[in-house]
């Protein structure tokens, strides 16, 4: 044991390509993920087939070894310098240490010198698709010894199954991320970051149907930027896009999570307000009007202020009882706001806020 005290820890002797190996590991996004029965089953099978009490799926990170699944004992992670699996990613794909106490690389490690006093370690490296060892499937025992040829062959096959499962989980995550991205592209207006017209109308119909079923309030606010054509004519369409993008961000920042804000067309926006009666919708519209008017836009050397007109409609379960009639009511109110001088809010009647 004294001789082992001066042996360099296995994790310190890292090859130059270790950074590439770590990049391969992180590409799978598996570190610190929740426990999974599929991986646990493979460790149980490995322990049984190799006739040992312990088995682990371990992934070797920069400074730690993280255990994805284990059989025989609970172990979340170890410092890389304290783990046998540090050796498994440094050399040959198959590593066997028949007596951990007698090997200077492992005699001083915590699991060797403290309970459960491991004596035997066998592993197969988990190889990434580009040929890097990201971790190991390992089996351990408190008695020294070797795996026989058949056990070794089975451990290799199980390691391939572990790696296939890692690849599958990574592919599922990539697919899910791609689906989310496509869904966002299909529902989001690229310029403003709000719902596009199709998504807006879909959500509006959903909210009005729900309001009708549960006799709940729902309102819609139509927003039209005042004299927007002048901005495009005087400063160019890029400046107009800049203004629209900034106002889209302002709207996103000041709606509730349940609200649905979308670009209805051109410089016209619409905000659907579920569970909101007329008074609440009018208050929201006036607050948003003031925020838009206070916002300034840096267009070249000039600071430009923009105002907007608002029309509010609300579900009454009689004349206004579907998405189309709600939009017509809000649009009619918007027309009155623009005809009445712009930069104002109008509700379902001719009363002005």
C-alpha positions as CSV (number, residue, x, y, z in Angstrom):
1,X,0.0,0.0,0.0
2,X,2.9,2.3,0.7
3,X,4.3,1.9,-2.8
4,X,0.9,2.9,-4.2
5,X,0.7,6.2,-2.3
6,X,3.3,7.7,-4.7
7,X,1.7,6.6,-7.9
8,X,0.3,9.3,-10.2
9,X,-3.4,9.2,-10.4
10,X,-4.7,7.7,-13.6
11,X,-6.7,10.7,-14.7
12,X,-3.7,12.9,-14.8
13,X,-2.1,11.1,-17.8
14,X,-4.6,12.4,-20.4
15,X,-3.9,12.2,-24.1
16,X,-3.9,15.3,-26.3
17,X,-7.1,14.1,-27.9
18,X,-9.0,14.2,-24.6
19,X,-10.7,17.5,-25.7
20,X,-12.1,15.8,-28.8
21,X,-13.3,12.9,-26.7
22,X,-15.1,15.3,-24.3
23,X,-16.7,17.0,-27.3
24,X,-18.0,13.7,-28.5
25,X,-19.4,13.0,-25.0
26,X,-21.1,16.3,-24.6
27,X,-22.7,16.0,-28.1
28,X,-24.9,13.2,-26.7
29,X,-26.4,15.5,-24.0
30,X,-26.6,12.6,-21.6
31,X,-24.8,13.9,-18.6
32,X,-27.0,14.6,-15.5
33,X,-30.1,13.2,-17.2
34,X,-32.6,11.3,-15.0
35,X,-32.3,7.6,-14.2
36,X,-33.6,5.3,-16.9
37,X,-34.8,1.7,-16.5
38,X,-33.3,0.7,-19.9
39,X,-29.8,1.5,-18.8
40,X,-30.4,0.0,-15.4
41,X,-31.6,-3.2,-17.0
42,X,-28.3,-3.5,-19.0
43,X,-26.2,-3.1,-15.8
44,X,-28.3,-5.8,-14.1
45,X,-27.8,-8.1,-17.0
46,X,-24.1,-7.4,-17.1
47,X,-23.7,-8.2,-13.4
48,X,-25.7,-11.4,-13.8
49,X,-23.9,-12.7,-16.9
50,X,-20.5,-11.9,-15.5
51,X,-21.4,-13.4,-12.1
52,X,-20.4,-10.3,-10.1
53,X,-22.3,-8.1,-7.7
54,X,-21.6,-4.7,-9.2
55,X,-22.0,-3.1,-12.7
56,X,-22.0,0.5,-13.9
57,X,-22.5,2.6,-17.0
58,X,-20.0,5.4,-16.4
59,X,-19.3,8.5,-18.5
60,X,-16.0,10.2,-18.1
61,X,-16.3,14.0,-18.1
62,X,-13.5,16.5,-17.8
63,X,-13.1,16.3,-14.0
64,X,-15.6,13.7,-12.9
65,X,-17.0,10.3,-13.8
66,X,-20.8,10.4,-13.8
67,X,-22.7,7.2,-13.4
68,X,-25.8,6.9,-15.6
69,X,-26.9,3.5,-14.2
70,X,-25.6,1.1,-11.5
71,X,-26.3,-2.3,-10.0
72,X,-25.2,-3.4,-6.5
73,X,-24.6,0.0,-5.0
74,X,-25.8,3.6,-5.4
75,X,-23.1,5.8,-6.9
76,X,-23.8,9.2,-8.6
77,X,-20.4,10.4,-9.5
78,X,-16.7,10.3,-8.5
79,X,-13.8,12.7,-9.1
80,X,-12.2,11.6,-12.3
81,X,-8.9,11.0,-10.4
82,X,-10.7,8.6,-8.1
83,X,-12.4,6.4,-10.7
84,X,-11.3,3.2,-12.3
85,X,-13.1,4.2,-15.5
86,X,-10.6,7.0,-16.0
87,X,-8.3,4.2,-17.2
88,X,-11.0,2.7,-19.5
89,X,-11.0,5.7,-21.8
90,X,-7.2,6.1,-22.1
91,X,-6.1,2.8,-23.7
92,X,-7.5,-0.3,-25.3
93,X,-11.3,-0.7,-25.5
94,X,-11.2,-3.6,-23.1
95,X,-9.7,-3.2,-19.7
96,X,-9.3,-5.9,-17.1
97,X,-7.6,-5.4,-13.7
98,X,-7.7,-8.7,-11.9
99,X,-6.4,-7.4,-8.6
100,X,-7.1,-3.7,-7.9
101,X,-5.1,-3.8,-4.6
102,X,-2.0,-5.1,-6.4
103,X,-2.1,-2.7,-9.3
104,X,-0.3,0.6,-8.6
105,X,-2.8,2.5,-10.7
106,X,-5.7,1.5,-8.6
107,X,-4.4,0.4,-5.2
108,X,-4.9,3.8,-3.6
109,X,-8.3,4.7,-5.0
110,X,-11.2,5.2,-2.6
111,X,-13.3,2.2,-3.7
112,X,-10.2,0.0,-3.2
113,X,-9.2,1.1,0.2
114,X,-12.7,1.7,1.7
115,X,-15.9,-0.2,1.7
116,X,-16.8,-2.2,-0.3
117,X,-13.0,-2.8,-0.9
118,X,-13.2,-3.6,-4.6
119,X,-10.6,-6.1,-5.9
120,X,-11.5,-6.8,-9.5
121,X,-12.5,-4.5,-12.4
122,X,-13.5,-5.3,-16.0
123,X,-14.8,-2.9,-18.6
124,X,-15.6,-2.3,-22.2
125,X,-15.3,1.3,-23.5
126,X,-18.3,3.0,-24.9
127,X,-17.2,4.2,-28.3
128,X,-18.9,7.2,-30.0
129,X,-19.8,7.2,-33.6
130,X,-16.6,9.0,-34.4
131,X,-14.4,6.7,-32.5
132,X,-13.9,8.2,-29.1
133,X,-14.3,6.4,-25.8
134,X,-16.8,8.5,-23.8
135,X,-17.2,6.1,-20.9
136,X,-17.4,2.4,-20.0
137,X,-19.7,-0.4,-19.1
138,X,-17.9,-2.0,-16.2
139,X,-18.3,-4.9,-13.8
140,X,-16.6,-5.2,-10.4
141,X,-16.2,-7.7,-7.6
142,X,-14.8,-7.7,-4.1
143,X,-12.8,-10.8,-5.0
144,X,-9.9,-10.8,-7.5
145,X,-10.2,-12.7,-10.8
146,X,-10.8,-12.6,-14.5
147,X,-13.8,-12.7,-16.8
148,X,-13.8,-15.9,-18.9
149,X,-13.9,-15.6,-22.7
150,X,-17.7,-16.0,-22.9
151,X,-18.3,-13.4,-20.2
152,X,-16.0,-11.0,-21.9
153,X,-17.8,-11.5,-25.3
154,X,-21.2,-10.8,-23.6
155,X,-19.8,-7.7,-21.9
156,X,-18.7,-6.4,-25.3
157,X,-22.2,-7.0,-26.8
158,X,-23.8,-5.3,-23.8
159,X,-21.5,-2.3,-24.2
160,X,-22.7,-2.1,-27.8
161,X,-26.3,-2.1,-26.6
162,X,-25.5,0.7,-24.1
163,X,-24.0,2.8,-26.8
164,X,-26.9,2.1,-29.2
165,X,-29.2,3.3,-26.4
166,X,-27.2,6.4,-25.9
167,X,-27.3,7.1,-29.7
168,X,-31.1,6.5,-29.7
169,X,-31.7,8.9,-26.8
170,X,-29.5,11.6,-28.5
171,X,-31.4,11.1,-31.8
172,X,-34.7,11.4,-30.0
173,X,-33.6,14.7,-28.4
174,X,-32.4,16.0,-31.8
175,X,-35.7,15.0,-33.4
176,X,-37.7,16.7,-30.6
177,X,-35.6,19.9,-30.9
178,X,-36.1,19.8,-34.7
179,X,-39.8,19.4,-34.3
180,X,-40.0,22.3,-31.8
181,X,-38.0,24.4,-34.3
182,X,-40.3,23.5,-37.2
183,X,-43.4,24.2,-35.0
184,X,-41.9,27.6,-34.1
185,X,-41.2,28.4,-37.7
186,X,-44.7,27.3,-38.7
187,X,-46.4,29.4,-36.0
188,X,-44.2,32.5,-35.6
189,X,-43.9,35.6,-37.6
190,X,-40.2,36.0,-38.3
191,X,-40.0,39.8,-38.1
192,X,-42.0,40.5,-34.9
193,X,-41.6,37.1,-33.0
194,X,-45.4,37.1,-32.5
195,X,-47.8,34.4,-33.8
196,X,-48.2,34.6,-37.5
197,X,-51.7,35.1,-38.9
198,X,-52.5,31.5,-39.4
199,X,-51.5,30.5,-35.9
200,X,-53.2,33.6,-34.4
201,X,-56.5,32.7,-36.0
202,X,-56.2,29.1,-34.9
203,X,-55.6,30.1,-31.3
204,X,-58.4,32.7,-31.5
205,X,-60.9,30.0,-32.6
206,X,-59.7,27.8,-29.8
207,X,-60.1,30.5,-27.2
208,X,-63.6,31.6,-28.4
209,X,-64.8,28.0,-28.5
210,X,-63.5,27.5,-25.0
211,X,-65.2,30.7,-23.8
212,X,-68.5,29.6,-25.4
213,X,-68.3,26.2,-23.7
214,X,-67.5,27.5,-20.2
215,X,-69.3,30.8,-20.5
216,X,-66.0,32.6,-19.9
217,X,-65.0,36.1,-21.1
218,X,-62.5,36.6,-23.9
219,X,-61.5,39.8,-25.7
220,X,-59.5,40.8,-28.7
221,X,-57.5,43.9,-29.2
222,X,-56.6,45.1,-32.8
223,X,-53.6,47.3,-33.0
224,X,-52.7,49.4,-36.1
225,X,-49.5,51.5,-36.2
226,X,-50.4,55.1,-37.2
227,X,-49.0,56.5,-40.5
228,X,-46.7,53.5,-40.9
229,X,-46.5,54.0,-44.7
230,X,-44.7,57.3,-44.1
231,X,-41.9,55.5,-42.3
232,X,-41.4,53.1,-45.2
233,X,-41.6,55.9,-47.7
234,X,-39.3,58.3,-45.9
235,X,-36.8,55.9,-44.3
236,X,-37.1,52.7,-46.3
237,X,-38.6,49.3,-45.6
238,X,-35.6,48.3,-43.5
239,X,-36.5,51.1,-41.0
240,X,-40.1,50.0,-41.1
241,X,-39.1,46.4,-40.3
242,X,-36.9,47.7,-37.4
243,X,-39.9,49.5,-35.9
244,X,-42.2,46.5,-36.3
245,X,-39.6,44.2,-34.7
246,X,-39.2,46.6,-31.7
247,X,-42.9,46.9,-31.2
248,X,-43.3,43.1,-31.5
249,X,-40.7,42.7,-28.7
250,X,-42.5,45.3,-26.6
251,X,-45.8,43.4,-27.0
252,X,-44.2,40.1,-26.2
253,X,-42.8,41.6,-23.0
254,X,-46.1,42.9,-21.8
255,X,-48.6,40.2,-22.4
256,X,-49.5,37.4,-20.0
257,X,-48.5,33.8,-20.6
258,X,-52.0,32.9,-21.5
259,X,-52.5,35.8,-24.0
260,X,-52.0,35.3,-27.7
261,X,-50.3,38.1,-29.6
262,X,-49.9,37.9,-33.3
263,X,-49.2,39.8,-36.5
264,X,-52.6,40.1,-38.3
265,X,-51.1,41.6,-41.4
266,X,-48.7,44.4,-42.5
267,X,-48.5,46.8,-39.5
268,X,-51.6,45.4,-37.9
269,X,-51.3,43.3,-34.7
270,X,-53.9,41.5,-32.7
271,X,-53.8,40.4,-29.1
272,X,-56.3,37.7,-27.8
273,X,-57.0,38.0,-24.1
274,X,-58.5,34.9,-22.6
275,X,-60.5,35.2,-19.3
276,X,-60.6,39.0,-19.8
277,X,-63.8,41.0,-19.9
278,X,-64.2,44.4,-21.6
279,X,-62.9,46.6,-18.7
280,X,-59.7,44.5,-18.5
281,X,-59.2,44.5,-22.2
282,X,-59.6,48.3,-22.4
283,X,-57.2,48.8,-19.6
284,X,-54.6,46.5,-21.4
285,X,-55.1,48.4,-24.7
286,X,-54.6,51.8,-23.1
287,X,-51.5,50.6,-21.2
288,X,-50.0,49.2,-24.4
289,X,-50.9,52.4,-26.3
290,X,-48.9,54.5,-23.8
291,X,-46.0,52.1,-24.0
292,X,-45.8,52.2,-27.7
293,X,-46.1,56.0,-27.8
294,X,-43.2,56.2,-25.2
295,X,-40.9,53.9,-27.2
296,X,-38.3,55.6,-29.4
297,X,-36.7,54.0,-32.5
298,X,-33.2,55.0,-33.6
299,X,-33.3,55.3,-37.4
300,X,-29.9,56.4,-38.6
301,X,-29.2,59.7,-37.0
302,X,-32.8,60.3,-36.0
303,X,-34.9,59.1,-33.0
304,X,-38.4,58.3,-34.2
305,X,-41.6,57.9,-32.1
306,X,-44.5,55.9,-33.3
307,X,-48.1,55.8,-32.1
308,X,-50.8,53.2,-32.6
309,X,-54.6,53.0,-32.7
310,X,-56.6,50.3,-30.8
311,X,-59.9,48.6,-31.3
312,X,-61.3,46.3,-28.6
313,X,-63.9,43.6,-29.0
314,X,-65.3,41.3,-26.4
315,X,-67.3,38.1,-26.4
316,X,-70.9,38.6,-25.3
317,X,-72.3,35.1,-26.1
318,X,-75.1,36.7,-28.3
319,X,-74.1,38.9,-31.2
320,X,-70.4,38.3,-30.6
321,X,-70.2,34.6,-30.1
322,X,-67.5,33.3,-32.4
323,X,-64.0,34.2,-33.6
324,X,-65.2,36.0,-36.8
325,X,-67.7,38.2,-35.0
326,X,-65.2,39.1,-32.3
327,X,-62.6,40.2,-34.9
328,X,-65.3,42.2,-36.8
329,X,-66.2,44.0,-33.6
330,X,-62.6,44.8,-32.7
331,X,-61.9,45.9,-36.3
332,X,-64.9,48.2,-36.3
333,X,-63.6,49.7,-33.1
334,X,-60.2,50.2,-34.6
335,X,-61.7,52.0,-37.6
336,X,-63.4,54.4,-35.2
337,X,-60.2,55.0,-33.4
338,X,-58.4,55.9,-36.6
339,X,-61.3,58.0,-37.8
340,X,-61.4,59.8,-34.4
341,X,-57.8,61.0,-34.7
342,X,-55.6,57.9,-34.1
343,X,-53.4,57.2,-31.1
344,X,-56.4,56.2,-29.1
345,X,-58.4,53.2,-27.8
346,X,-62.0,52.5,-28.9
347,X,-64.3,49.8,-27.5
348,X,-67.3,48.0,-28.9
349,X,-69.4,51.2,-28.6
350,X,-68.7,54.8,-29.7
351,X,-67.6,55.6,-26.1
352,X,-64.0,56.6,-25.9
353,X,-61.5,55.7,-23.2
